[in-house]
Structure formats: structure tokens, C-alpha cells
């Protein structure tokens, strides 16, 4: 089961609430298999959880991993899940603003639903209990994400977007970025964005550029200046129509109007920045679930 990277095409953030959290307004799309983790699960005599891949580190193999938290959430609700052998293949950078852990949890929930162990409503309830990005990751379809992330509305009619994902191979912890945002930005009450009707690629990119932003981009750059370098590198690459940070960083994306320009940009940046994680992909207008 693929667990594709989540991309916030825009991210508007409201002021901190009494619980310390923030209301959000974000349009989310998902990358293709080039930028995705993968979950494999099968019934077994005993439960096991094994990590593989370039971003598989020992500190991820703990009870705090959201894949394990999915199973704990089932157990706490009295749901019977048989022992499973679970293999998690990590290809999405960690603490990268791409929702990798949430994508893994969403994929695990979809696996359990397909095995008949969960109904979709119960799966969504468990998703909402695990963090703001997990509900939309469980859906794995283009969607508006609002509230603290628990309000997810699927969006239809979006075009596929040729895109280049770039991470400077530096983590950028979400909590630290939100703390910097609270300390430096004067947040205003959210004015929810109104999506354009049935846009083509150029129309959607123009709307994103003119009407939206990522409110966490400036505070994230103050903490990780390399994010600014990534955005500048994308903006100055021929064919890039919009460059922006995703989520809380440090990953950024460049949007292109055609795949030929995307391919050329990917080859150019990979040659210039061999230490960066650079992946050309397609943000699917129909989703990846």
C-alpha cells in the first residue's frame, strides 16, 4: 500500500487557541509513487514491525510510530486485529513537511479497511485521534483541510500538476516552526480560501500565486535558512511557475506547466545540488488511494 507524500499547496494559519493549537486552511494534494513510503502487512502468528529504506532509522521503530499507534487505536476501541507482520519502506524524508508519518498511518488504516477489520467511518475516527495530518492522509485525495486538520473535504476537478519536490536534507520539526510563528507573526482570523472553478494547470498555478501563501514559510526560513536557498534555486530554474514551502518545511515544491520543463529542471538541480533530495513527480488531481 503506497503512502504518498502530502503537499500543502497553500497553508493559512490562524492564531494559537487556548489548547495551543491552530486552525488551518490548506489545499492538499499527494505526490506520485516516486515520493511515497510503502506499507506491507500480512497475517502472522506474532506481530512484527520492520523498517526498510533510505530514511529507516532505529528511532522510528518505537511504540510512538504512527503505524503502531493505529494498532493501539484499534485495540483501545475493542477492535480485533490479528497479529500482523508489517514492513514499512521509508522513502519520504523525516520532519520534512511532507506528512510522512501521517501518510504511513493513513496507509495502515487503508490496509486494515481493505482487510475488513475497519469500516471507513471508524478508520476516519482513529485517524482524527492521531494528529492533524492523518485524516487527509487516510483519504489520500485532493482535499481542503481545515479546523485543526480534522475537517477534510475532498476536492474534485483539479488538474494533475507536474512538480519537483526538493528537500535540503535538513529536518525542520513542526513544533519548533509553529513556536517561531507564534512569536514572530501577527496571525489574523482565517479567511477561508475559495477555490477557482475547474481550473487548468496554468489557472490553478496563477490562483495559488496571487491568492494564497504558506504562513509558516517565513518563520521556517528563520530557523532553517537553507529553505530560502531551495526556494531561490527553484524560482530561478527555467520553467518553474511557482516555488513554495510545503507544510512546516523543510521540503519545498516547484510547479511546472508541462513535464518536459519538469524533467529538465530536475536534471539541472540534481547536477547542481547532489546533496539534496530532489524528486520529480505528479501531484494527482484524482488522488492515490
Secondary structure, DSSP 8 states (H G I E B T S, - for coil): -EEE-EEEEEEEEEEE-TTS-EEEEEEEEE--GGGEEEEEEEE-SS-EEEEESTT--GGGSSTTSHHHHHHHHHHHTT-----EEEEEE--S-TTSSS-HHHHHHHHHHHHHHHTTSS-HHHHHHHHHHS-TTHHHHHHTSSEEEEETTTEEEE--S---EEEEEEE-S----HHHHHHHHHHH------------SS--HHHHHHHHHHH--BTTHHHHHHH-THHHHHHHHHHTSTTEEEEEE-TTSS-EEEEESSHHHHHHHHHHHHHH-TTSEEEEEEE-SS---
